[in-house]
Amino acid sequence: MEVVSLLFLPIIDDVILIRNDLEQIQELKKFLNDRFKLKDLGNLKYFLGIEVARSTKGIFLSQMKYAFEILKDTRFLSAKLSKFPMEQKLTLNENDRELITNPSSYRRLVGR
């Protein structure tokens, strides 16, 4: 009989540790580092499109940079503001529309 051994490797790209007690964070990082290969990136500044800023008043979260990148990618950075960006009483009909020739950029934008 052949014996097969399986190796399970958990893959985690990023982990955020949040705790009031810095000593407990250090203990957890040591515990994890003893079992896995870790790279400490220091204080959190940017994660999944969210900027993180700290002050004495607390933590401020912002997606301004992420929104700016979307506007830049779609070439809407210099677009003018509009109260309502599309016709308000528009009735869509399947036969009236024109198909997008290359929907990949549209799908990418919706996915963001």
N, CA, C and O of each residue as an XYZ file, in Angstrom:
448
protein
N       0.833     -1.164      0.000
C       0.000      0.000      0.000
C       0.889      1.243      0.000
O       1.864      1.326      0.747
N       0.531      2.214     -0.861
C       1.305      3.455     -0.982
C       0.762      4.487      0.000
O      -0.448      4.680      0.120
N       1.668      5.134      0.688
C       1.276      6.170      1.639
C       1.476      7.527      0.973
O       2.555      7.826      0.462
N       0.450      8.323      0.985
C       0.511      9.657      0.389
C       0.441     10.678      1.511
O      -0.463     10.644      2.346
N       1.391     11.569      1.520
C       1.344     12.628      2.531
C       0.959     13.931      1.847
O       1.453     14.256      0.768
N       0.094     14.647      2.479
C      -0.367     15.923      1.946
C       0.200     17.050      2.787
O       0.281     16.952      4.011
N       0.583     18.103      2.124
C       1.098     19.279      2.809
C       0.138     20.425      2.546
O      -0.085     20.804      1.397
N      -0.422     20.969      3.592
C      -1.348     22.092      3.468
C      -0.595     23.367      3.820
O      -0.067     23.505      4.923
N      -0.553     24.288      2.878
C       0.116     25.565      3.112
C      -0.914     26.689      3.050
O      -1.412     27.016      1.973
N      -1.232     27.275      4.186
C      -2.156     28.403      4.132
C      -1.462     29.612      3.504
O      -0.342     29.967      3.870
N      -2.142     30.217      2.574
C      -1.573     31.393      1.914
C      -2.427     32.591      2.278
O      -3.608     32.650      1.938
N      -1.830     33.535      2.962
C      -2.502     34.765      3.358
C      -1.627     35.914      2.894
O      -0.466     36.030      3.285
N      -2.200     36.754      2.062
C      -1.421     37.878      1.550
C      -1.165     38.921      2.631
O      -0.021     39.313      2.865
N      -2.212     39.363      3.279
C      -2.082     40.428      4.271
C      -2.959     40.141      5.477
O      -4.074     39.634      5.349
N      -2.443     40.470      6.634
C      -3.193     40.344      7.878
C      -3.008     41.651      8.636
O      -1.900     42.178      8.737
N      -4.106     42.158      9.161
C      -4.045     43.381      9.960
C      -4.280     42.996     11.414
O      -5.285     42.369     11.749
N      -3.347     43.375     12.263
C      -3.492     43.123     13.702
C      -3.829     44.442     14.389
O      -3.094     45.423     14.275
N      -4.950     44.449     15.102
C      -5.387     45.657     15.804
C      -5.639     45.298     17.256
O      -6.379     44.366     17.572
N      -5.008     46.057     18.121
C      -5.165     45.794     19.548
C      -4.727     47.036     20.316
O      -3.821     47.741     19.871
N      -5.339     47.312     21.437
C      -4.910     48.435     22.274
C      -3.585     48.148     22.961
O      -2.807     49.063     23.233
N      -3.333     46.877     23.240
C      -2.139     46.471     23.986
C      -1.030     46.066     23.013
O      -1.109     45.012     22.381
N      -0.005     46.898     22.896
C       1.102     46.644     21.970
C       1.847     45.353     22.329
O       2.330     44.654     21.438
N       1.943     45.033     23.609
C       2.623     43.814     24.044
C       1.907     42.567     23.521
O       2.560     41.605     23.116
N       0.582     42.577     23.525
C      -0.174     41.442     23.013
C       0.011     41.290     21.499
O       0.054     40.171     20.988
N       0.118     42.393     20.797
C       0.386     42.329     19.352
C       1.747     41.701     19.108
O       1.890     40.858     18.223
N       2.754     42.104     19.887
C       4.105     41.549     19.726
C       4.113     40.043     20.007
O       4.778     39.283     19.303
N       3.384     39.619     21.024
C       3.298     38.193     21.350
C       2.652     37.410     20.208
O       3.136     36.340     19.837
N       1.565     37.936     19.653
C       0.889     37.260     18.551
C       1.782     37.213     17.310
O       1.824     36.196     16.618
N       2.484     38.287     17.028
C       3.396     38.292     15.875
C       4.514     37.275     16.061
O       4.905     36.602     15.108
N       5.030     37.159     17.280
C       6.070     36.160     17.545
C       5.519     34.755     17.374
O       6.164     33.900     16.768
N       4.317     34.513     17.912
C       3.662     33.210     17.785
C       3.493     32.841     16.311
O       3.838     31.730     15.907
N       2.970     33.755     15.515
C       2.762     33.489     14.086
C       4.076     33.327     13.348
O       4.197     32.469     12.474
N       5.053     34.138     13.690
C       6.357     34.067     13.035
C       7.084     32.757     13.326
O       7.859     32.282     12.496
N       6.839     32.170     14.497
C       7.451     30.881     14.836
C       6.880     29.748     13.978
O       7.523     28.712     13.805
N       5.687     29.947     13.449
C       5.025     28.894     12.683
C       4.963     29.160     11.177
O       4.869     28.226     10.381
N       5.015     30.431     10.794
C       4.917     30.815      9.382
C       5.986     31.848      9.052
O       6.558     32.486      9.936
N       6.235     31.990      7.776
C       7.174     33.018      7.329
C       6.407     34.334      7.241
O       5.489     34.466      6.431
N       6.777     35.300      8.063
C       6.087     36.576      8.108
C       6.992     37.719      7.695
O       8.215     37.652      7.818
N       6.361     38.757      7.207
C       7.061     40.001      6.913
C       6.236     41.118      7.529
O       5.116     41.383      7.092
N       6.781     41.767      8.535
C       6.080     42.851      9.216
C       6.248     44.131      8.401
O       7.366     44.608      8.203
N       5.139     44.679      7.934
C       5.175     45.889      7.109
C       5.012     47.159      7.930
O       4.936     48.255      7.375
N       4.958     47.015      9.243
C       4.849     48.196     10.102
C       3.424     48.699     10.220
O       2.465     47.954     10.017
N       3.302     49.969     10.548
C       1.973     50.565     10.729
C       1.204     50.588      9.418
O       1.770     50.832      8.352
N      -0.083     50.334      9.513
C      -0.965     50.294      8.358
C      -1.156     51.690      7.794
O      -1.501     52.625      8.516
N      -0.923     51.821      6.476
C      -1.107     53.099      5.802
C      -2.118     52.991      4.662
O      -2.830     53.952      4.368
N      -2.183     51.820      4.019
C      -3.038     51.643      2.850
C      -3.409     50.169      2.751
O      -2.532     49.306      2.793
N      -4.706     49.873      2.620
C      -5.141     48.479      2.552
C      -6.424     48.381      1.752
O      -7.414     49.032      2.084
N      -6.419     47.572      0.699
C      -7.589     47.326     -0.146
C      -8.281     48.613     -0.590
O      -9.505     48.728     -0.533
N      -7.477     49.573     -1.032
C      -8.030     50.826     -1.528
C      -8.410     51.817     -0.449
O      -8.977     52.868     -0.747
N      -8.109     51.502      0.794
C      -8.453     52.404      1.899
C      -7.174     52.962      2.512
O      -6.294     52.214      2.939
N      -7.089     54.294      2.548
C      -5.968     54.948      3.214
C      -6.275     55.054      4.702
O      -7.410     55.333      5.087
N      -5.270     54.834      5.531
C      -5.435     54.870      6.978
C      -4.508     55.932      7.545
O      -3.293     55.868      7.354
N      -5.077     56.912      8.243
C      -4.284     57.967      8.878
C      -4.615     57.997     10.362
O      -5.777     57.891     10.754
N      -3.587     58.143     11.176
C      -3.773     58.178     12.633
C      -3.491     59.583     13.161
O      -2.642     60.310     12.645
N      -4.228     59.931     14.199
C      -3.964     61.176     14.903
C      -4.301     60.952     16.373
O      -4.728     59.866     16.766
N      -4.110     61.970     17.161
C      -4.441     61.848     18.586
C      -5.950     61.714     18.791
O      -6.397     61.245     19.838
N      -6.739     62.128     17.784
C      -8.197     62.041     17.876
C      -8.735     60.680     17.447
O      -9.897     60.369     17.707
N      -7.908     59.865     16.793
C      -8.362     58.547     16.366
C      -7.800     58.164     15.008
O      -6.755     58.659     14.585
N      -8.514     57.275     14.338
C      -8.093     56.750     13.033
C      -9.052     57.281     11.978
O     -10.268     57.257     12.164
N      -8.497     57.759     10.866
C      -9.281     58.293      9.757
C      -9.109     57.380      8.557
O      -7.983     57.090      8.154
N     -10.228     56.917      7.975
C     -10.202     56.054      6.797
C     -10.703     56.846      5.596
O     -11.692     57.573      5.698
N     -10.027     56.708      4.460
C     -10.406     57.452      3.262
C     -10.173     56.607      2.017
O      -9.198     55.861      1.932
N     -11.079     56.733      1.053
C     -10.911     56.076     -0.239
C     -10.675     57.103     -1.344
O     -10.911     56.810     -2.516
N     -10.212     58.300     -0.986
C      -9.998     59.360     -1.956
C      -8.993     58.942     -3.038
O      -9.238     59.163     -4.223
N      -7.880     58.349     -2.643
C      -6.868     57.922     -3.620
C      -7.447     56.866     -4.561
O      -7.189     56.899     -5.764
N      -8.225     55.932     -4.020
C      -8.852     54.870     -4.819
C      -9.830     55.467     -5.824
O      -9.823     55.091     -6.996
N     -10.675     56.399     -5.371
C     -11.629     57.065     -6.260
C     -10.894     57.862     -7.334
O     -11.303     57.869     -8.495
N      -9.816     58.531     -6.949
C      -9.006     59.297     -7.897
C      -8.430     58.375     -8.982
O      -8.420     58.736    -10.158
N      -7.956     57.195     -8.592
C      -7.401     56.242     -9.564
C      -8.467     55.756    -10.539
O      -8.181     55.576    -11.723
N      -9.697     55.540    -10.058
C     -10.789     55.128    -10.944
C     -11.104     56.242    -11.938
O     -11.269     55.980    -13.130
N     -11.187     57.477    -11.461
C     -11.450     58.606    -12.355
C     -10.333     58.768    -13.381
O     -10.588     59.080    -14.544
N      -9.106     58.555    -12.945
C      -7.953     58.660    -13.854
C      -7.993     57.560    -14.913
O      -7.778     57.830    -16.094
N      -8.268     56.319    -14.496
C      -8.318     55.181    -15.423
C      -9.433     55.311    -16.454
O      -9.287     54.855    -17.588
N     -10.552     55.932    -16.064
C     -11.691     56.065    -16.963
C     -11.673     57.384    -17.738
O     -12.595     57.679    -18.498
N     -10.633     58.156    -17.542
C     -10.470     59.468    -18.193
C     -11.591     60.443    -17.828
O     -11.964     61.294    -18.637
N     -12.123     60.321    -16.618
C     -13.150     61.237    -16.136
C     -12.588     62.236    -15.130
O     -13.350     62.935    -14.462
N     -11.268     62.310    -15.015
C     -10.645     63.181    -14.034
C     -10.983     64.651    -14.290
O     -11.144     65.421    -13.343
N     -11.089     65.041    -15.553
C     -11.388     66.442    -15.867
C     -12.859     66.652    -16.228
O     -13.221     67.699    -16.765
N     -13.705     65.664    -15.936
C     -15.134     65.787    -16.252
C     -15.788     66.835    -15.365
O     -15.364     67.056    -14.230
N     -16.818     67.473    -15.890
C     -17.539     68.484    -15.129
C     -18.636     67.814    -14.305
O     -19.197     66.792    -14.701
N     -18.925     68.409    -13.159
C     -19.966     67.885    -12.278
C     -21.341     68.062    -12.907
O     -21.576     68.995    -13.675
N     -22.225     67.166    -12.573
C     -23.599     67.233    -13.039
C     -24.505     66.841    -11.882
O     -24.180     65.935    -11.114
N     -25.652     67.527    -11.755
C     -26.572     67.177    -10.671
C     -27.067     65.747    -10.820
O     -27.170     65.015     -9.835
N     -27.371     65.350    -12.045
C     -27.832     63.997    -12.306
C     -27.195     63.556    -13.625
O     -27.559     64.085    -14.675
N     -26.264     62.612    -13.607
C     -25.443     62.307    -14.782
C     -26.115     61.551    -15.932
O     -25.461     61.270    -16.936
N     -27.400     61.216    -15.812
C     -28.078     60.559    -16.929
C     -29.527     61.038    -17.019
O     -30.067     61.604    -16.068
N     -30.121     60.811    -18.132
C     -31.505     61.221    -18.343
C     -32.389     60.605    -17.263
O     -32.332     59.398    -17.029
N     -33.195     61.417    -16.613
C     -33.962     60.951    -15.459
C     -35.116     60.028    -15.804
O     -35.416     59.121    -15.027
N     -35.764     60.219    -16.920
C     -36.915     59.378    -17.250
C     -36.601     58.483    -18.447
O     -37.451     58.243    -19.304
N     -35.392     58.008    -18.482
C     -34.933     57.152    -19.571
C     -35.584     55.772    -19.481
O     -35.596     55.153    -18.417
N     -36.120     55.300    -20.597
C     -36.677     53.954    -20.676
C     -35.761     53.135    -21.562
O     -35.561     53.456    -22.734
N     -35.213     52.089    -21.005
C     -34.282     51.246    -21.751
C     -35.031     50.101    -22.409
O     -35.926     49.495    -21.821
N     -34.644     49.824    -23.632
C     -35.249     48.749    -24.402
C     -34.120     47.923    -24.994
O     -33.157     48.483    -25.519
N     -34.217     46.634    -24.920
C     -33.144     45.756    -25.393
C     -32.788     46.000    -26.861
O     -31.625     45.861    -27.240
N     -33.752     46.355    -27.677
C     -33.509     46.563    -29.107
C     -32.908     47.929    -29.420
O     -32.369     48.120    -30.511
N     -32.983     48.877    -28.502
C     -32.497     50.245    -28.734
C     -31.009     50.427    -28.438
O     -30.413     51.427    -28.839
N     -30.429     49.494    -27.760
C     -29.056     49.709    -27.304
C     -28.018     49.215    -28.303
O     -28.267     48.333    -29.125
N     -26.853     49.823    -28.193
C     -25.707     49.418    -28.989
C     -24.801     48.584    -28.092
O     -24.532     48.979    -26.957
N     -24.335     47.465    -28.565
C     -23.480     46.611    -27.748
C     -22.082     47.213    -27.642
O     -21.590     47.850    -28.574
N     -21.472     47.005    -26.517
C     -20.102     47.465    -26.302
C     -19.177     46.556    -27.093
O     -19.270     45.332    -27.001
N     -18.285     47.157    -27.871
C     -17.394     46.344    -28.703
C     -16.357     45.594    -27.867
O     -16.021     44.451    -28.176
N     -15.854     46.227    -26.818
C     -14.877     45.579    -25.950
C     -15.326     45.759    -24.494
O     -14.985     46.766    -23.874
N     -16.077     44.814    -23.940
C     -16.634     44.983    -22.591
C     -15.622     44.770    -21.456
O     -15.978     44.947    -20.291
N     -14.387     44.401    -21.758
C     -13.426     44.102    -20.685
C     -13.141     45.319    -19.808
O     -13.046     45.177    -18.589
N     -13.004     46.510    -20.391
C     -12.736     47.695    -19.566
C     -13.953     48.032    -18.705
O     -13.802     48.473    -17.565
N     -15.160     47.828    -19.242
C     -16.385     48.049    -18.469
C     -16.450     47.067    -17.298
O     -16.755     47.460    -16.172
N     -16.167     45.814    -17.560
C     -16.202     44.790    -16.498
C     -15.175     45.091    -15.424
O     -15.446     44.923    -14.235
N     -13.992     45.536    -15.837
C     -12.931     45.873    -14.893
C     -13.377     47.022    -13.978
O     -13.154     46.987    -12.768
N     -14.007     48.032    -14.571
C     -14.476     49.175    -13.802
C     -15.576     48.763    -12.811
O     -15.551     49.183    -11.654
N     -16.528     47.953    -13.253
C     -17.596     47.481    -12.373
C     -17.004     46.624    -11.248
O     -17.487     46.674    -10.116
N     -15.986     45.856    -11.544
C     -15.331     45.032    -10.529
C     -14.596     45.833     -9.473
O     -14.405     45.368     -8.349
N     -14.190     47.024     -9.833
C     -13.496     47.867     -8.864
C     -14.469     48.447     -7.891
O     -14.075     49.189     -6.991
